[in-house]
Amino acid sequence: MTKSTDFFERVYEVVRLIPYGRVTSYGAIARFIGAANSARMVGYAMNASVGMPDIAAHRVLNRNGLLTGKHHFGGSNVMKDLLESEGIEVIDDQVKEWNELFWDPSEHLDRENFI
């Protein structure tokens, strides 16, 4: 992994490492890359990742596991369908087992590679 000074690229580096069948939050990514108050900017990075096949933006949700970014996926059920294709159950636009499926980059990655 290379160190990057570009905010969006640092976000993408983390998102590329979210395991299949797991989810995280905008805020968890922001905290991990050292920009704790920039969860909204992480969301902007996810919006800008449209067309980037190596970025699983559907795995990044709000702090409660809600599919708040679903309107950016080109259809009201695309994000839900992508999550469900990974075995993640979604009910009323919320990941059912959010706490069990939540992947915190701070617990799984070496932050030194991102600073």
N, CA, C and O of each residue as an XYZ file, in Angstrom:
460
protein
N       0.834     -1.172      0.000
C       0.000      0.000      0.000
C       0.885      1.244      0.000
O       1.871      1.308      0.735
N       0.543      2.204     -0.802
C       1.325      3.419     -0.836
C       0.627      4.516     -0.056
O      -0.598      4.531      0.058
N       1.414      5.425      0.476
C       0.848      6.564      1.186
C       0.380      7.589      0.168
O       1.057      7.838     -0.830
N      -0.770      8.176      0.422
C      -1.306      9.172     -0.493
C      -1.701     10.408      0.294
O      -2.188     10.306      1.420
N      -1.495     11.562     -0.292
C      -1.910     12.801      0.342
C      -3.279     13.250     -0.165
O      -3.884     14.147      0.422
N      -3.769     12.656     -1.225
C      -5.068     13.004     -1.775
C      -6.176     12.376     -0.931
O      -6.197     11.160     -0.743
N      -7.090     13.192     -0.425
C      -8.151     12.712      0.463
C      -8.959     11.589     -0.183
O      -9.113     10.520      0.408
N      -9.473     11.818     -1.384
C     -10.303     10.804     -2.035
C      -9.528      9.507     -2.222
O     -10.070      8.424     -2.000
N      -8.266      9.607     -2.627
C      -7.494      8.380     -2.842
C      -7.266      7.628     -1.537
O      -7.270      6.397     -1.528
N      -7.065      8.350     -0.433
C      -6.923      7.669      0.870
C      -8.229      6.947      1.220
O      -8.207      5.828      1.734
N      -9.353      7.589      0.942
C     -10.655      6.945      1.172
C     -10.749      5.683      0.315
O     -11.131      4.623      0.813
N     -10.407      5.790     -0.957
C     -10.503      4.643     -1.860
C      -9.591      3.498     -1.419
O      -9.951      2.329     -1.552
N      -8.422      3.832     -0.898
C      -7.520      2.782     -0.408
C      -8.181      1.970      0.697
O      -8.050      0.747      0.741
N      -8.893      2.655      1.587
C      -9.591      1.956      2.678
C     -10.757      1.149      2.122
O     -10.927     -0.019      2.473
N     -11.557      1.760      1.262
C     -12.746      1.081      0.725
C     -12.351     -0.176     -0.044
O     -13.066     -1.177      0.008
N     -11.245     -0.144     -0.744
C     -10.784     -1.339     -1.468
C     -10.509     -2.511     -0.522
O     -10.490     -3.663     -0.954
N     -10.299     -2.229      0.743
C      -9.948     -3.268      1.715
C     -11.125     -3.763      2.557
O     -10.961     -4.670      3.373
N     -12.303     -3.178      2.365
C     -13.478     -3.657      3.097
C     -13.783     -5.065      2.602
O     -13.996     -5.265      1.406
N     -13.808     -6.037      3.501
C     -14.043     -7.415      3.058
C     -15.447     -7.626      2.480
O     -16.413     -6.975      2.880
N     -15.522     -8.533      1.550
C     -16.795     -8.974      0.976
C     -17.715     -9.396      2.118
O     -17.299    -10.125      3.019
N     -18.960     -8.940      2.079
C     -19.935     -9.316      3.099
C     -19.845     -8.509      4.383
O     -20.501     -8.839      5.371
N     -19.038     -7.454      4.379
C     -18.903     -6.578      5.549
C     -19.236     -5.149      5.128
O     -19.236     -4.832      3.939
N     -19.514     -4.300      6.091
C     -19.862     -2.907      5.839
C     -19.141     -2.010      6.838
O     -18.713     -2.457      7.902
N     -19.018     -0.745      6.477
C     -18.442      0.246      7.382
C     -19.192      1.552      7.203
O     -20.148      1.636      6.433
N     -18.746      2.565      7.922
C     -19.438      3.854      7.855
C     -18.522      4.943      7.317
O     -17.298      4.813      7.326
N     -19.143      6.014      6.852
C     -18.399      7.169      6.388
C     -17.495      7.683      7.508
O     -16.322      7.985      7.289
N     -18.065      7.775      8.711
C     -17.317      8.289      9.853
C     -16.147      7.420     10.251
O     -15.094      7.939     10.621
N     -16.304      6.101     10.185
C     -15.202      5.197     10.538
C     -14.032      5.382      9.586
O     -12.874      5.354     10.006
N     -14.328      5.568      8.316
C     -13.266      5.806      7.337
C     -12.606      7.156      7.606
O     -11.380      7.265      7.590
N     -13.417      8.179      7.853
C     -12.874      9.512      8.121
C     -11.959      9.494      9.344
O     -10.867     10.060      9.307
N     -12.393      8.855     10.416
C     -11.561      8.768     11.625
C     -10.263      8.033     11.331
O      -9.193      8.447     11.777
N     -10.359      6.949     10.586
C      -9.175      6.149     10.302
C      -8.117      6.924      9.524
O      -6.925      6.800      9.805
N      -8.542      7.713      8.559
C      -7.556      8.442      7.749
C      -7.135      9.760      8.395
O      -6.404     10.545      7.791
N      -7.593     10.002      9.617
C      -7.157     11.184     10.354
C      -7.946     12.438     10.061
O      -7.442     13.547     10.243
N      -9.171     12.280      9.611
C     -10.027     13.421      9.287
C     -11.397     13.203      9.926
O     -12.416     13.151      9.238
N     -11.402     13.079     11.244
C     -12.590     12.655     11.988
C     -13.857     13.450     11.675
O     -14.956     12.899     11.741
N     -13.728     14.703     11.343
C     -14.909     15.526     11.076
C     -15.273     15.590      9.598
O     -15.976     16.504      9.165
N     -14.800     14.628      8.834
C     -14.987     14.679      7.385
C     -15.811     13.523      6.826
O     -15.590     13.099      5.692
N     -16.748     13.017      7.604
C     -17.594     11.920      7.117
C     -18.330     12.321      5.838
O     -18.485     11.508      4.927
N     -18.773     13.554      5.773
C     -19.484     14.031      4.573
C     -18.561     13.994      3.353
O     -18.998     13.666      2.250
N     -17.293     14.329      3.554
C     -16.330     14.281      2.443
C     -16.110     12.840      1.975
O     -15.904     12.597      0.786
N     -16.153     11.896      2.901
C     -16.066     10.482      2.514
C     -17.255     10.149      1.615
O     -17.108      9.436      0.622
N     -18.420     10.662      1.963
C     -19.595     10.475      1.121
C     -19.396     11.057     -0.270
O     -19.790     10.448     -1.264
N     -18.787     12.234     -0.341
C     -18.502     12.831     -1.643
C     -17.547     11.948     -2.445
O     -17.691     11.800     -3.659
N     -16.578     11.369     -1.751
C     -15.640     10.462     -2.439
C     -16.387      9.249     -2.981
O     -16.102      8.791     -4.088
N     -17.341      8.725     -2.210
C     -18.116      7.578     -2.679
C     -18.945      7.972     -3.895
O     -19.051      7.192     -4.842
N     -19.533      9.159     -3.889
C     -20.304      9.632     -5.047
C     -19.425      9.762     -6.275
O     -19.858      9.469     -7.390
N     -18.191     10.199     -6.074
C     -17.266     10.390     -7.189
C     -16.695      9.076     -7.710
O     -16.042      9.057     -8.754
N     -16.933      7.987     -6.999
C     -16.361      6.701     -7.407
C     -17.208      5.945     -8.419
O     -16.865      4.826     -8.801
N     -18.299      6.535     -8.853
C     -19.150      5.905     -9.856
C     -18.301      5.563    -11.076
O     -17.573      6.408    -11.597
N     -18.402      4.335    -11.515
C     -17.636      3.894    -12.670
C     -16.273      3.325    -12.330
O     -15.530      2.909    -13.219
N     -15.940      3.303    -11.041
C     -14.664      2.721    -10.610
C     -14.962      1.312    -10.093
O     -15.399      1.157     -8.953
N     -14.733      0.293    -10.906
C     -15.158     -1.062    -10.542
C     -14.461     -1.642     -9.301
O     -14.966     -2.593     -8.704
N     -13.322     -1.087     -8.913
C     -12.617     -1.620     -7.748
C     -13.029     -0.945     -6.443
O     -12.466     -1.246     -5.391
N     -14.006     -0.036     -6.497
C     -14.490      0.655     -5.304
C     -15.895      0.155     -4.982
O     -16.845      0.439     -5.712
N     -16.022     -0.590     -3.884
C     -17.318     -1.142     -3.463
C     -18.036     -0.131     -2.565
O     -18.188     -0.344     -1.362
N     -18.468      0.962     -3.170
C     -19.098      2.054     -2.421
C     -20.363      1.597     -1.696
O     -20.761      2.212     -0.707
N     -20.990      0.543     -2.166
C     -22.208      0.055     -1.525
C     -21.949     -0.461     -0.115
O     -22.889     -0.614      0.665
N     -20.697     -0.729      0.224
C     -20.343     -1.222      1.561
C     -20.142     -0.098      2.574
O     -19.856     -0.364      3.742
N     -20.286      1.150      2.144
C     -20.088      2.301      3.025
C     -21.445      2.950      3.286
O     -22.110      3.419      2.362
N     -21.841      2.971      4.550
C     -23.172      3.425      4.955
C     -23.066      4.492      6.036
O     -21.968      4.854      6.459
N     -24.207      4.988      6.475
C     -24.144      5.964      7.560
C     -23.905      5.241      8.888
O     -23.858      4.012      8.925
N     -23.757      5.987      9.955
C     -23.352      5.412     11.246
C     -24.358      4.432     11.841
O     -24.025      3.692     12.765
N     -25.573      4.420     11.327
C     -26.606      3.505     11.815
C     -26.882      2.357     10.857
O     -27.790      1.559     11.089
N     -26.111      2.268      9.788
C     -26.317      1.216      8.813
C     -27.415      1.499      7.814
O     -27.928      0.582      7.174
N     -27.779      2.761      7.676
C     -28.818      3.143      6.717
C     -28.213      3.394      5.340
O     -27.103      3.913      5.223
N     -28.942      3.026      4.319
C     -28.511      3.197      2.936
C     -28.820      4.618      2.471
O     -29.602      4.812      1.541
N     -28.214      5.598      3.108
C     -28.500      6.999      2.799
C     -27.991      7.421      1.432
O     -28.480      8.404      0.875
N     -27.027      6.707      0.880
C     -26.484      7.065     -0.425
C     -27.077      6.296     -1.580
O     -26.544      6.341     -2.689
N     -28.169      5.591     -1.346
C     -28.711      4.696     -2.379
C     -29.122      5.415     -3.657
O     -29.094      4.814     -4.730
N     -29.500      6.677     -3.569
C     -29.928      7.409     -4.772
C     -28.778      7.683     -5.740
O     -29.016      8.098     -6.874
N     -27.538      7.456     -5.308
C     -26.375      7.668     -6.177
C     -26.010      6.417     -6.987
O     -25.037      6.428     -7.741
N     -26.780      5.354     -6.832
C     -26.438      4.097     -7.489
C     -27.228      3.836     -8.766
O     -27.160      2.735     -9.312
N     -27.959      4.803     -9.243
C     -28.647      4.660    -10.515
C     -29.919      3.837    -10.455
O     -30.335      3.261    -11.460
N     -30.524      3.779     -9.318
C     -31.773      3.050     -9.140
C     -32.022      2.863     -7.660
O     -31.078      2.720     -6.882
N     -33.277      2.864     -7.265
C     -33.585      2.856     -5.837
C     -33.191      1.568     -5.123
O     -33.048      1.568     -3.900
N     -33.013      0.472     -5.854
C     -32.677     -0.794     -5.198
C     -31.282     -1.319     -5.527
O     -30.917     -2.402     -5.068
N     -30.507     -0.592     -6.298
C     -29.202     -1.090     -6.725
C     -28.283     -1.327     -5.528
O     -27.656     -2.382     -5.430
N     -28.199     -0.362     -4.623
C     -27.326     -0.508     -3.456
C     -27.775     -1.693     -2.602
O     -26.958     -2.503     -2.166
N     -29.058     -1.779     -2.375
C     -29.613     -2.893     -1.597
C     -29.304     -4.224     -2.284
O     -28.884     -5.178     -1.628
N     -29.507     -4.290     -3.576
C     -29.241     -5.520     -4.328
C     -27.771     -5.929     -4.238
O     -27.455     -7.110     -4.096
N     -26.880     -4.945     -4.320
C     -25.444     -5.247     -4.210
C     -25.112     -5.820     -2.830
O     -24.371     -6.796     -2.715
N     -25.664     -5.207     -1.799
C     -25.425     -5.717     -0.442
C     -26.010     -7.114     -0.275
O     -25.361     -8.001      0.280
N     -27.218     -7.306     -0.747
C     -27.849     -8.618     -0.613
C     -27.124     -9.689     -1.419
O     -27.147    -10.863     -1.051
N     -26.481     -9.295     -2.512
C     -25.709    -10.270     -3.295
C     -24.497    -10.766     -2.513
O     -23.914    -11.798     -2.845
N     -24.124    -10.025     -1.474
C     -23.019    -10.423     -0.605
C     -23.528    -11.106      0.673
O     -22.750    -11.383      1.587
N     -24.823    -11.372      0.727
C     -25.391    -12.052      1.886
C     -25.778    -11.130      3.019
O     -26.034    -11.592      4.131
N     -25.826     -9.837      2.761
C     -26.177     -8.851      3.784
C     -27.665     -8.560      3.686
O     -28.150     -8.126      2.641
N     -28.384     -8.799      4.764
C     -29.824     -8.568      4.764
C     -30.124     -7.097      5.031
O     -29.591     -6.492      5.961
N     -30.997     -6.537      4.183
C     -31.388     -5.134      4.292
C     -32.897     -5.082      4.444
O     -33.635     -5.620      3.619
N     -33.352     -4.425      5.513
C     -34.780     -4.259      5.756
C     -35.056     -2.771      5.924
O     -34.427     -2.105      6.746
N     -36.004     -2.251      5.137
C     -36.353     -0.825      5.178
C     -35.118      0.067      5.073
O     -34.947      1.006      5.850
N     -34.271     -0.238      4.109
C     -33.061      0.540      3.829
C     -32.059      0.578      4.982
O     -31.296      1.534      5.112
N     -32.062     -0.461      5.818
C     -31.095     -0.547      6.904
C     -30.537     -1.964      6.977
O     -31.277     -2.942      6.871
N     -29.208     -2.061      7.161
C     -28.566     -3.366      7.312
C     -29.052     -3.979      8.617
O     -28.951     -3.368      9.681
N     -29.579     -5.192      8.522
C     -30.205     -5.835      9.678
C     -29.216     -6.120     10.803
O     -29.503     -5.809     11.959
N     -28.089     -6.688     10.504
C     -27.113     -7.048     11.537
C     -25.915     -6.106     11.486
O     -24.767     -6.539     11.386
N     -26.207     -4.817     11.557
C     -25.191     -3.783     11.417
C     -23.998     -4.005     12.348
O     -22.853     -4.002     11.896
N     -24.254     -4.195     13.630
C     -23.157     -4.341     14.590
C     -22.295     -5.564     14.308
O     -21.077     -5.510     14.480
N     -22.895     -6.646     13.884
C     -22.152     -7.870     13.598
C     -21.354     -7.767     12.300
O     -20.279     -8.357     12.185
N     -21.870     -7.025     11.326
C     -21.234     -6.914     10.018
C     -20.306     -5.709      9.901
O     -19.572     -5.577      8.923
N     -20.342     -4.832     10.902
C     -19.548     -3.607     10.849
C     -18.061     -3.928     10.880
O     -17.585     -4.661     11.747
N     -17.345     -3.370      9.927
C     -15.896     -3.523      9.803
C     -15.261     -2.173     10.078
O     -15.455     -1.221      9.322
N     -14.497     -2.091     11.167
C     -13.860     -0.841     11.551
C     -12.415     -0.854     11.061
O     -11.611     -1.653     11.540
N     -12.077      0.016     10.117
C     -10.704      0.009      9.602
C      -9.666      0.234     10.698
O      -8.542     -0.254     10.583
N     -10.015      0.957     11.748
C      -9.071      1.208     12.837
C      -8.677     -0.067     13.571
O      -7.612     -0.137     14.184
N      -9.534     -1.064     13.504
C      -9.253     -2.339     14.170
C      -8.536     -3.326     13.260
O      -7.968     -4.306     13.742
N      -8.551     -3.087     11.961
C      -8.048     -4.085     11.012
C      -6.889     -3.622     10.133
O      -6.237     -4.442      9.488
N      -6.630     -2.319     10.101
C      -5.592     -1.797      9.222
C      -4.545     -1.020     10.010
O      -4.816     -0.524     11.104
N      -3.368     -0.921      9.452
C      -2.275     -0.163     10.046
C      -2.367      1.281      9.547
O      -2.096      1.565      8.380
N      -2.742      2.160     10.425
C      -2.958      3.564     10.066
C      -1.694      4.229      9.517
O      -1.795      5.169      8.729
N      -0.540      3.773      9.906
C       0.716      4.377      9.452
C       0.839      4.380      7.921
O       1.501      5.249      7.353
N       0.207      3.414      7.262
C       0.264      3.342      5.801
C      -0.594      4.409      5.124
O      -0.503      4.607      3.912
N      -1.425      5.093      5.907
C      -2.370      6.046      5.330
C      -2.058      7.484      5.680
O      -2.736      8.393      5.202
N      -1.065      7.708      6.487
C      -0.776      9.079      6.936
C       0.303      9.690      6.080
O       0.688     10.839      6.298
